[in-house]
Amino acid sequence: MMRASGTVGFQGQPDTVSSSRLTNAVAASLAVAALSLCLIVTLTVLSTKATMAMGLPV
């Protein structure tokens, strides 16, 4: 295998591999997923606290 001249490590010019629309779509979906996860965790904590406040039925 021969290395192309002028490309050593990460010093070469980076090539664009995806469009800005794709990058924005991925970022938006990650943001929605993070908000959903936060909402799920919050609801779980609140329901656990409510259950513990009720006590055990006897």
All heavy atoms as a GROMACS GRO file, in nm:
protein
  401
    1MET      N    1   0.084  -0.118   0.000
    1MET     CA    2   0.000   0.000   0.000
    1MET      C    3   0.088   0.123   0.000
    1MET      O    4   0.181   0.133   0.078
    1MET     CB    5  -0.090   0.002   0.124
    1MET     CG    6  -0.200  -0.100   0.117
    1MET     SD    7  -0.306  -0.110   0.263
    1MET     CE    8  -0.319   0.055   0.319
    2MET      N    9   0.054   0.218  -0.083
    2MET     CA   10   0.132   0.341  -0.089
    2MET      C   11   0.047   0.457  -0.038
    2MET      O   12  -0.073   0.463  -0.062
    2MET     CB   13   0.176   0.368  -0.233
    2MET     CG   14   0.268   0.259  -0.286
    2MET     SD   15   0.351   0.308  -0.432
    2MET     CE   16   0.439   0.453  -0.380
    3ARG      N   17   0.112   0.544   0.035
    3ARG     CA   18   0.045   0.660   0.090
    3ARG      C   19   0.049   0.773  -0.012
    3ARG      O   20   0.151   0.795  -0.077
    3ARG     CB   21   0.118   0.702   0.218
    3ARG     CG   22   0.051   0.820   0.286
    3ARG     CD   23   0.126   0.860   0.410
    3ARG     NE   24   0.131   0.747   0.503
    3ARG     CZ   25   0.198   0.749   0.617
    3ARG    NH1   26   0.268   0.853   0.651
    3ARG    NH2   27   0.198   0.645   0.696
    4ALA      N   28  -0.063   0.843  -0.022
    4ALA     CA   29  -0.067   0.956  -0.114
    4ALA      C   30   0.022   1.067  -0.061
    4ALA      O   31   0.036   1.087   0.060
    4ALA     CB   32  -0.210   1.007  -0.129
    5SER      N   33   0.085   1.137  -0.150
    5SER     CA   34   0.179   1.241  -0.108
    5SER      C   35   0.105   1.357  -0.042
    5SER      O   36  -0.002   1.398  -0.086
    5SER     CB   37   0.257   1.294  -0.228
    5SER     OG   38   0.167   1.353  -0.320
    6GLY      N   39   0.161   1.408   0.066
    6GLY     CA   40   0.104   1.524   0.134
    6GLY      C   41  -0.003   1.491   0.236
    6GLY      O   42  -0.057   1.581   0.298
    7THR      N   43  -0.036   1.364   0.255
    7THR     CA   44  -0.137   1.330   0.355
    7THR      C   45  -0.072   1.248   0.465
    7THR      O   46  -0.053   1.129   0.453
    7THR     CB   47  -0.252   1.250   0.291
    7THR    OG1   48  -0.196   1.134   0.230
    7THR    CG2   49  -0.325   1.332   0.187
    8VAL      N   50  -0.035   1.315   0.571
    8VAL     CA   51   0.027   1.249   0.685
    8VAL      C   52  -0.066   1.266   0.805
    8VAL      O   53  -0.092   1.378   0.848
    8VAL     CB   54   0.165   1.310   0.716
    8VAL    CG1   55   0.226   1.243   0.838
    8VAL    CG2   56   0.256   1.297   0.595
    9GLY      N   57  -0.117   1.157   0.856
    9GLY     CA   58  -0.203   1.163   0.973
    9GLY      C   59  -0.330   1.242   0.947
    9GLY      O   60  -0.398   1.223   0.848
   10PHE      N   61  -0.360   1.337   1.037
   10PHE     CA   62  -0.479   1.419   1.025
   10PHE      C   63  -0.447   1.556   0.968
   10PHE      O   64  -0.524   1.649   0.983
   10PHE     CB   65  -0.546   1.435   1.162
   10PHE     CG   66  -0.603   1.305   1.213
   10PHE    CD1   67  -0.538   1.234   1.312
   10PHE    CD2   68  -0.721   1.256   1.163
   10PHE    CE1   69  -0.590   1.116   1.359
   10PHE    CE2   70  -0.774   1.138   1.209
   10PHE     CZ   71  -0.709   1.068   1.307
   11GLN      N   72  -0.335   1.573   0.903
   11GLN     CA   73  -0.296   1.703   0.854
   11GLN      C   74  -0.357   1.737   0.718
   11GLN      O   75  -0.355   1.850   0.675
   11GLN     CB   76  -0.143   1.712   0.844
   11GLN     CG   77  -0.077   1.705   0.980
   11GLN     CD   78   0.073   1.700   0.968
   11GLN    OE1   79   0.127   1.696   0.859
   11GLN    NE2   80   0.141   1.699   1.082
   12GLY      N   81  -0.411   1.638   0.649
   12GLY     CA   82  -0.471   1.664   0.518
   12GLY      C   83  -0.603   1.738   0.532
   12GLY      O   84  -0.660   1.752   0.641
   13GLN      N   85  -0.655   1.786   0.422
   13GLN     CA   86  -0.783   1.856   0.422
   13GLN      C   87  -0.894   1.755   0.447
   13GLN      O   88  -0.899   1.651   0.384
   13GLN     CB   89  -0.806   1.925   0.288
   13GLN     CG   90  -0.713   2.042   0.265
   13GLN     CD   91  -0.751   2.160   0.351
   13GLN    OE1   92  -0.739   2.156   0.472
   13GLN    NE2   93  -0.797   2.265   0.288
   14PRO      N   94  -0.987   1.787   0.538
   14PRO     CA   95  -1.098   1.694   0.562
   14PRO      C   96  -1.197   1.699   0.448
   14PRO      O   97  -1.224   1.803   0.390
   14PRO     CB   98  -1.161   1.747   0.691
   14PRO     CG   99  -1.125   1.892   0.694
   14PRO     CD  100  -0.991   1.903   0.627
   15ASP      N  101  -1.252   1.583   0.414
   15ASP     CA  102  -1.354   1.574   0.310
   15ASP      C  103  -1.491   1.582   0.374
   15ASP      O  104  -1.515   1.525   0.481
   15ASP     CB  105  -1.342   1.443   0.234
   15ASP     CG  106  -1.217   1.438   0.149
   15ASP    OD1  107  -1.169   1.546   0.109
   15ASP    OD2  108  -1.167   1.328   0.123
   16THR      N  109  -1.582   1.650   0.310
   16THR     CA  110  -1.719   1.657   0.359
   16THR      C  111  -1.789   1.525   0.325
   16THR      O  112  -1.797   1.488   0.209
   16THR     CB  113  -1.794   1.774   0.293
   16THR    OG1  114  -1.722   1.895   0.319
   16THR    CG2  115  -1.934   1.787   0.349
   17VAL      N  116  -1.836   1.456   0.429
   17VAL     CA  117  -1.897   1.326   0.406
   17VAL      C  118  -2.048   1.329   0.421
   17VAL      O  119  -2.115   1.234   0.386
   17VAL     CB  120  -1.838   1.220   0.503
   17VAL    CG1  121  -1.694   1.194   0.468
   17VAL    CG2  122  -1.854   1.262   0.646
   18SER      N  123  -2.103   1.436   0.476
   18SER     CA  124  -2.248   1.444   0.489
   18SER      C  125  -2.292   1.588   0.470
   18SER      O  126  -2.216   1.681   0.491
   18SER     CB  127  -2.293   1.393   0.626
   18SER     OG  128  -2.242   1.476   0.727
   19SER      N  129  -2.416   1.604   0.433
   19SER     CA  130  -2.468   1.737   0.411
   19SER      C  131  -2.506   1.802   0.544
   19SER      O  132  -2.522   1.734   0.646
   19SER     CB  133  -2.590   1.731   0.319
   19SER     OG  134  -2.695   1.664   0.386
   20SER      N  135  -2.521   1.932   0.541
   20SER     CA  136  -2.558   2.002   0.664
   20SER      C  137  -2.701   1.967   0.704
   20SER      O  138  -2.733   1.966   0.823
   20SER     CB  139  -2.543   2.153   0.645
   20SER     OG  140  -2.628   2.198   0.541
   21ARG      N  141  -2.787   1.935   0.606
   21ARG     CA  142  -2.923   1.896   0.640
   21ARG      C  143  -2.926   1.765   0.716
   21ARG      O  144  -3.003   1.749   0.812
   21ARG     CB  145  -3.008   1.884   0.514
   21ARG     CG  146  -3.040   2.019   0.450
   21ARG     CD  147  -3.122   2.004   0.326
   21ARG     NE  148  -3.249   1.942   0.356
   21ARG     CZ  149  -3.332   1.896   0.265
   21ARG    NH1  150  -3.300   1.904   0.137
   21ARG    NH2  151  -3.446   1.843   0.299
   22LEU      N  152  -2.840   1.671   0.675
   22LEU     CA  153  -2.833   1.543   0.744
   22LEU      C  154  -2.779   1.563   0.886
   22LEU      O  155  -2.830   1.504   0.982
   22LEU     CB  156  -2.746   1.445   0.667
   22LEU     CG  157  -2.723   1.309   0.731
   22LEU    CD1  158  -2.856   1.235   0.746
   22LEU    CD2  159  -2.626   1.228   0.648
   23THR      N  160  -2.677   1.646   0.899
   23THR     CA  161  -2.620   1.673   1.030
   23THR      C  162  -2.724   1.738   1.122
   23THR      O  163  -2.736   1.701   1.239
   23THR     CB  164  -2.498   1.766   1.018
   23THR    OG1  165  -2.404   1.705   0.928
   23THR    CG2  166  -2.431   1.789   1.151
   24ASN      N  167  -2.800   1.833   1.068
   24ASN     CA  168  -2.904   1.898   1.149
   24ASN      C  169  -3.015   1.801   1.186
   24ASN      O  170  -3.068   1.807   1.297
   24ASN     CB  171  -2.962   2.018   1.072
   24ASN     CG  172  -2.863   2.132   1.062
   24ASN    OD1  173  -2.769   2.141   1.139
   24ASN    ND2  174  -2.884   2.218   0.964
   25ALA      N  175  -3.049   1.711   1.097
   25ALA     CA  176  -3.152   1.612   1.127
   25ALA      C  177  -3.107   1.517   1.237
   25ALA      O  178  -3.185   1.484   1.327
   25ALA     CB  179  -3.189   1.534   1.001
   26VAL      N  180  -2.982   1.475   1.231
   26VAL     CA  181  -2.929   1.387   1.336
   26VAL      C  182  -2.923   1.460   1.469
   26VAL      O  183  -2.960   1.405   1.574
   26VAL     CB  184  -2.790   1.333   1.296
   26VAL    CG1  185  -2.722   1.262   1.411
   26VAL    CG2  186  -2.801   1.241   1.176
   27ALA      N  187  -2.880   1.586   1.468
   27ALA     CA  188  -2.874   1.664   1.592
   27ALA      C  189  -3.014   1.684   1.650
   27ALA      O  190  -3.033   1.675   1.773
   27ALA     CB  191  -2.808   1.798   1.565
   28ALA      N  192  -3.112   1.710   1.565
   28ALA     CA  193  -3.249   1.729   1.614
   28ALA      C  194  -3.305   1.600   1.673
   28ALA      O  195  -3.370   1.603   1.779
   28ALA     CB  196  -3.338   1.778   1.501
   29SER      N  197  -3.278   1.488   1.609
   29SER     CA  198  -3.330   1.362   1.662
   29SER      C  199  -3.261   1.326   1.794
   29SER      O  200  -3.326   1.271   1.885
   29SER     CB  201  -3.313   1.249   1.560
   29SER     OG  202  -3.176   1.224   1.537
   30LEU      N  203  -3.134   1.357   1.807
   30LEU     CA  204  -3.066   1.333   1.935
   30LEU      C  205  -3.121   1.423   2.045
   30LEU      O  206  -3.134   1.381   2.160
   30LEU     CB  207  -2.915   1.354   1.919
   30LEU     CG  208  -2.840   1.246   1.842
   30LEU    CD1  209  -2.694   1.287   1.823
   30LEU    CD2  210  -2.849   1.113   1.914
   31ALA      N  211  -3.154   1.547   2.011
   31ALA     CA  212  -3.212   1.638   2.109
   31ALA      C  213  -3.349   1.589   2.155
   31ALA      O  214  -3.380   1.591   2.275
   31ALA     CB  215  -3.222   1.778   2.050
   32VAL      N  216  -3.431   1.542   2.062
   32VAL     CA  217  -3.563   1.489   2.098
   32VAL      C  218  -3.548   1.365   2.185
   32VAL      O  219  -3.621   1.348   2.283
   32VAL     CB  220  -3.645   1.460   1.971
   32VAL    CG1  221  -3.770   1.380   2.002
   32VAL    CG2  222  -3.680   1.589   1.901
   33ALA      N  223  -3.453   1.280   2.152
   33ALA     CA  224  -3.431   1.159   2.231
   33ALA      C  225  -3.385   1.193   2.373
   33ALA      O  226  -3.428   1.131   2.470
   33ALA     CB  227  -3.328   1.069   2.163
   34ALA      N  228  -3.299   1.293   2.385
   34ALA     CA  229  -3.252   1.334   2.518
   34ALA      C  230  -3.365   1.392   2.601
   34ALA      O  231  -3.377   1.363   2.721
   34ALA     CB  232  -3.139   1.436   2.504
   35LEU      N  233  -3.451   1.473   2.539
   35LEU     CA  234  -3.565   1.529   2.612
   35LEU      C  235  -3.663   1.419   2.653
   35LEU      O  236  -3.718   1.423   2.764
   35LEU     CB  237  -3.636   1.633   2.526
   35LEU     CG  238  -3.562   1.765   2.510
   35LEU    CD1  239  -3.636   1.855   2.411
   35LEU    CD2  240  -3.547   1.836   2.643
   36SER      N  241  -3.684   1.322   2.567
   36SER     CA  242  -3.772   1.211   2.601
   36SER      C  243  -3.717   1.130   2.718
   36SER      O  244  -3.791   1.092   2.809
   36SER     CB  245  -3.791   1.119   2.480
   36SER     OG  246  -3.848   1.189   2.374
   37LEU      N  247  -3.588   1.108   2.717
   37LEU     CA  248  -3.526   1.034   2.826
   37LEU      C  249  -3.538   1.110   2.958
   37LEU      O  250  -3.569   1.051   3.062
   37LEU     CB  251  -3.380   1.006   2.794
   37LEU     CG  252  -3.302   0.924   2.896
   37LEU    CD1  253  -3.364   0.785   2.911
   37LEU    CD2  254  -3.157   0.914   2.856
   38CYS      N  255  -3.518   1.241   2.953
   38CYS     CA  256  -3.532   1.323   3.075
   38CYS      C  257  -3.676   1.317   3.127
   38CYS      O  258  -3.698   1.309   3.248
   38CYS     CB  259  -3.493   1.467   3.047
   38CYS     SG  260  -3.317   1.490   3.026
   39LEU      N  261  -3.772   1.322   3.036
   39LEU     CA  262  -3.913   1.315   3.076
   39LEU      C  263  -3.945   1.180   3.139
   39LEU      O  264  -4.013   1.174   3.242
   39LEU     CB  265  -4.003   1.340   2.956
   39LEU     CG  266  -4.152   1.337   2.982
   39LEU    CD1  267  -4.192   1.449   3.077
   39LEU    CD2  268  -4.228   1.349   2.852
   40ILE      N  269  -3.894   1.073   3.082
   40ILE     CA  270  -3.919   0.939   3.137
   40ILE      C  271  -3.858   0.926   3.276
   40ILE      O  272  -3.921   0.873   3.368
   40ILE     CB  273  -3.864   0.832   3.041
   40ILE    CG1  274  -3.949   0.827   2.915
   40ILE    CG2  275  -3.858   0.695   3.107
   40ILE    CD1  276  -3.891   0.743   2.804
   41VAL      N  277  -3.735   0.974   3.292
   41VAL     CA  278  -3.670   0.966   3.423
   41VAL      C  279  -3.746   1.048   3.527
   41VAL      O  280  -3.767   1.006   3.641
   41VAL     CB  281  -3.522   1.009   3.412
   41VAL    CG1  282  -3.459   1.027   3.549
   41VAL    CG2  283  -3.444   0.907   3.331
   42THR      N  284  -3.789   1.169   3.487
   42THR     CA  285  -3.863   1.255   3.580
   42THR      C  286  -3.993   1.189   3.623
   42THR      O  287  -4.027   1.188   3.742
   42THR     CB  288  -3.892   1.390   3.513
   42THR    OG1  289  -3.769   1.451   3.476
   42THR    CG2  290  -3.966   1.483   3.607
   43LEU      N  291  -4.068   1.133   3.527
   43LEU     CA  292  -4.193   1.067   3.563
   43LEU      C  293  -4.170   0.944   3.651
   43LEU      O  294  -4.248   0.918   3.743
   43LEU     CB  295  -4.268   1.026   3.436
   43LEU     CG  296  -4.328   1.142   3.356
   43LEU    CD1  297  -4.388   1.089   3.226
   43LEU    CD2  298  -4.430   1.216   3.438
   44THR      N  299  -4.062   0.872   3.626
   44THR     CA  300  -4.031   0.756   3.709
   44THR      C  301  -3.999   0.797   3.852
   44THR      O  302  -4.048   0.736   3.949
   44THR     CB  303  -3.912   0.679   3.649
   44THR    OG1  304  -3.944   0.641   3.516
   44THR    CG2  305  -3.879   0.556   3.731
   45VAL      N  306  -3.920   0.902   3.868
   45VAL     CA  307  -3.885   0.949   4.003
   45VAL      C  308  -4.008   0.999   4.076
   45VAL      O  309  -4.029   0.968   4.194
   45VAL     CB  310  -3.776   1.059   3.994
   45VAL    CG1  311  -3.759   1.130   4.126
   45VAL    CG2  312  -3.645   0.998   3.948
   46LEU      N  313  -4.092   1.076   4.006
   46LEU     CA  314  -4.212   1.129   4.071
   46LEU      C  315  -4.309   1.018   4.110
   46LEU      O  316  -4.368   1.021   4.219
   46LEU     CB  317  -4.281   1.231   3.980
   46LEU     CG  318  -4.206   1.361   3.960
   46LEU    CD1  319  -4.280   1.450   3.860
   46LEU    CD2  320  -4.187   1.434   4.092
   47SER      N  321  -4.326   0.919   4.025
   47SER     CA  322  -4.417   0.810   4.059
   47SER      C  323  -4.361   0.725   4.172
   47SER      O  324  -4.438   0.676   4.257
   47SER     CB  325  -4.447   0.724   3.937
   47SER     OG  326  -4.329   0.657   3.896
   48THR      N  327  -4.230   0.710   4.178
   48THR     CA  328  -4.169   0.636   4.288
   48THR      C  329  -4.188   0.710   4.419
   48THR      O  330  -4.223   0.649   4.522
   48THR     CB  331  -4.019   0.614   4.261
   48THR    OG1  332  -4.004   0.546   4.136
   48THR    CG2  333  -3.955   0.533   4.371
   49LYS      N  334  -4.170   0.841   4.417
   49LYS     CA  335  -4.192   0.920   4.539
   49LYS      C  336  -4.337   0.914   4.583
   49LYS      O  337  -4.367   0.903   4.702
   49LYS     CB  338  -4.150   1.065   4.515
   49LYS     CG  339  -4.001   1.085   4.513
   49LYS     CD  340  -3.967   1.233   4.501
   49LYS     CE  341  -3.818   1.255   4.504
   49LYS     NZ  342  -3.783   1.398   4.500
   50ALA      N  343  -4.430   0.920   4.488
   50ALA     CA  344  -4.572   0.913   4.522
   50ALA      C  345  -4.607   0.777   4.580
   50ALA      O  346  -4.684   0.767   4.676
   50ALA     CB  347  -4.656   0.943   4.399
   51THR      N  348  -4.550   0.672   4.526
   51THR     CA  349  -4.576   0.537   4.576
   51THR      C  350  -4.520   0.521   4.717
   51THR      O  351  -4.585   0.461   4.804
   51THR     CB  352  -4.514   0.433   4.482
   51THR    OG1  353  -4.568   0.453   4.351
   51THR    CG2  354  -4.545   0.293   4.528
   52MET      N  355  -4.402   0.574   4.741
   52MET     CA  356  -4.341   0.562   4.874
   52MET      C  357  -4.417   0.645   4.976
   52MET      O  358  -4.424   0.609   5.093
   52MET     CB  359  -4.195   0.604   4.868
   52MET     CG  360  -4.107   0.508   4.791
   52MET     SD  361  -3.940   0.566   4.768
   52MET     CE  362  -3.886   0.584   4.937
   53ALA      N  363  -4.477   0.757   4.934
   53ALA     CA  364  -4.552   0.841   5.028
   53ALA      C  365  -4.682   0.775   5.070
   53ALA      O  366  -4.734   0.802   5.179
   53ALA     CB  367  -4.581   0.975   4.963
   54MET      N  368  -4.738   0.687   4.988
   54MET     CA  369  -4.864   0.621   5.021
   54MET      C  370  -4.847   0.515   5.130
   54MET      O  371  -4.939   0.489   5.204
   54MET     CB  372  -4.923   0.555   4.896
   54MET     CG  373  -4.981   0.649   4.798
   54MET     SD  374  -5.053   0.557   4.663
   54MET     CE  375  -5.041   0.675   4.532
   55GLY      N  376  -4.733   0.455   5.136
   55GLY     CA  377  -4.713   0.351   5.234
   55GLY      C  378  -4.767   0.218   5.187
   55GLY      O  379  -4.834   0.208   5.083
   56LEU      N  380  -4.740   0.115   5.263
   56LEU     CA  381  -4.785  -0.019   5.228
   56LEU      C  382  -4.926  -0.043   5.281
   56LEU      O  383  -4.957  -0.008   5.395
   56LEU     CB  384  -4.690  -0.125   5.285
   56LEU     CG  385  -4.548  -0.123   5.228
   56LEU    CD1  386  -4.461  -0.221   5.307
   56LEU    CD2  387  -4.550  -0.158   5.083
   57PRO      N  388  -5.012  -0.103   5.200
   57PRO     CA  389  -5.147  -0.134   5.252
   57PRO      C  390  -5.143  -0.252   5.350
   57PRO      O  391  -5.071  -0.348   5.328
   57PRO     CB  392  -5.224  -0.172   5.125
   57PRO     CG  393  -5.120  -0.214   5.028
   57PRO     CD  394  -4.996  -0.139   5.062
   58VAL      N  395  -5.220  -0.240   5.458
   58VAL     CA  396  -5.222  -0.347   5.557
   58VAL      C  397  -5.361  -0.406   5.571
   58VAL      O  398  -5.459  -0.352   5.546
   58VAL     CB  399  -5.176  -0.299   5.696
   58VAL    CG1  400  -5.031  -0.330   5.716
   58VAL    CG2  401  -5.209  -0.156   5.719
   0.00000   0.00000   0.00000
